Amino acid sequence: TLLLFSLQLALLGLLACTLGAALGWLAQHGLFYLLRGLLPANIPPGNLLPALAGMACGLIALGGFALPPLAALGRVPPLRVLRRDLLPVPPSSWLVYGAALLALGLIMWRLSLNLPLTLALLGGGLLTALLLGGVLLLSLQGLRRLLRNASLAWRLGVGQLLRQPLAAAGQSLAFGLIL
């Protein structure tokens, strides 16, 4: 199972990275075309190294954050899949996520060559995640109070968010930070 899903993840990651690099290349040429009057006429052509570096960053981030749940997949009992009870995340998963953040930090430092800037970005991202996560959890608590007087359709529609507030806040936080 791990091998199958890892191969699928790698193929999807390579496809997404290739598509992203191609779109970036097209956007670069589009910008050069739009700004041709403002830029010098003899701009050297870009090479493949920045695209490969971007693809490597994407694949490292994908592996670091998607492989821990895949690695835990073999240890999941079938009844847990059916019941959907959330068990605490084992400490080994936290170590893997920490290693993924460390890898992203090393990539950021390697690209910027500025350690204070890298630490400020990582710290700012962590602080932003903590603050937004807290706001999301408080919003869900406020939503619980508002739904007491709401119609049945609203209570049923938003009920799943309120049954698992940490999961709902985590998913909203992940999508919000990505966007």
Secondary structure, DSSP 4 states (H G I P E B T S, - for coil): -HHHHHHHHHHHHHHHHHHHHHHHHHHHHHHHHHTTTTS-S-PPPP-SHHHHHHHHHHHHHHHHHHHHHHHHGGG--HHHHHH-PPPPPPHHHHHHHHHHHHHHHHHHHHHH--HHHHHHHHHHHHHHHHHHHHHHHHHHHHHHHHHTTS-HHHHHHHHHHHHSHHHHHHHHHHHHHH-
